[in-house]
């Protein structure tokens, strides 16, 4: 596996020891490139426009000094529209979960997650998935119908995109979807990004919400 094949990960976490522990997770053996880490959102945003290689996944804390993680999700997508954002926080109330996903976060993990769960979440997010801690997932089920508003124009999906969206609604993981469709996970990732573009969303949860609201599958 070459450096170009490794997933580029950034961390935004103000707790020094925890931030260093997250950085140590990023090894080629896990499929992750050496990470970049920031103690606040402002420093991370300042690095985005000038970087030659945008991050593919950002793990973002909520309770940061200065601007909170929730406030900068849309700013990140302005500079790196394809970046997958996973919230990593101690907060699990429905308001923050709803705000994060509505703003375009791809996943929501609690800091009680194990190192293995965090690595798996990074890999899943990079392939179009929406990793969530179990307690968070149960809250998201209640919020799905309120996450996105219908678009002004109708959406026309290809048969492959329709199948992809149906499998998302059924709760399959990115790897399971690729297997069902008989394609590589990288090809599934490309179809997922195209699907998100048509739906005007940045996360699987928001895609599922729109599919349910508009009966797209």
Secondary structure, 3 states (H helix, E strand, C coil): CCHHHCECEEEECCCHHHHHHHHCCCCHHHCECCCEEECCHHHHHHHHCCCCCCCCEEEECCCCCCCCHHHHHHHHHHHCCCCEEEEEECCCCHHHHHHHHHHCCCEEEECCCCHHHHHHHHHHHHCCCCCECHHHHHHHHHHHHHHCCCCCCCCCCCHHHHHHHHHHHCCCCHHHHHHHHCCCHHHHHHHHHHHHHHHCCCCHHHHHHHHHHHCCC
